[in-house]
Amino acid sequence: MTDTPNLETHLEEGIGRLQDGLDGIAGDPGAPFATRMQGAGGMAQQGLGDILDTLRDMTADRPLLALIGASVLGFVASLFMRRRA
């Protein structure tokens, strides 16, 4: 059987290596991983806002196309719902 303190030490070392690896992959090695992820979350939120702005503008400019798109989306969703039931 594995000694509990030895297991905890091994897990902590593994987690530390994983965090160090993620720090190297995610960008600036000097910045903490959590800070970079907050920046990535902000960029994702901004990207989603841009997509929603574009969708709103397109809906205002071409309402018939928006209606057709919503109808197709509803039809596809109903197909998935019908298969689950």
N, C-alpha and C positions, 0 to 999 in steps of 0.2 A: 504494500500500500504506500501511497505517496504521503509524505509528511505535509501537513497543512501550511506551515510557514514557507516551506520550499515551493509548494504549488503557488502560493500567493506571490512569492518573489518571481517565479517564472512567468506568471501571468502579467505582473507589472512590467517586467522587462519586455515581454512581447508587445504589450500595449504601447510602451515607450518607443519601440522600434517602428511600430505601425504609424504612430503619430509623426515620428521623424521622417518616415517615407512619404507620408501624405504632405508634410510641410515642404519637402523637396519637389513634389509633383505639382502642388497647387500654386506655386509662384515664388514670391520673394521669401527666401529662406530666413530673413531677419524678422519678418512679421509673424506673430503667432497664428496658428491655424484658425482659431476662432475668429480673429480679426479678418482674415482673408475670406472666410465663409460668410461673414456679415457683408463684406463688399460684394461677394458673388450674389447674395440674396438681394441686395439693393439693385444690382444690374438686372437680375431676373424680374424684379418688380417693375423696373423702368421699361424693360422689354415688353412685359405684359401690358403695361399702360399704353405703349406705342401701338401694340396690336389692337387693343380695344378702341383707341382713337381712330385708327384706320378703319376698323369695322363700323364704327358709328358714322364716319364721313361717307363711307361707301353706301350704308343704309340710307342716309339722307339723300345722296345723289342718285341712287338706283334702287328705289323701293321694290320694284317688281323682281329684280334679281335677288334681293334680300328675302322676299317672300318665297321664291322658288327654292332658294338655298335652305331656308328654315323648313320647308315642306319635305325636301329630300332628307334632311337631317332627322326630322320626326319619323319619316317612313323607315329609315335605317334603324333608328332606336326601337321602333315598334317590332321590327323583325327580330332584333336581339331579345326583346322582352318576351315575345311569343315563344321563342325557342327555350327560354329558361323555365317557362311555366309548364 
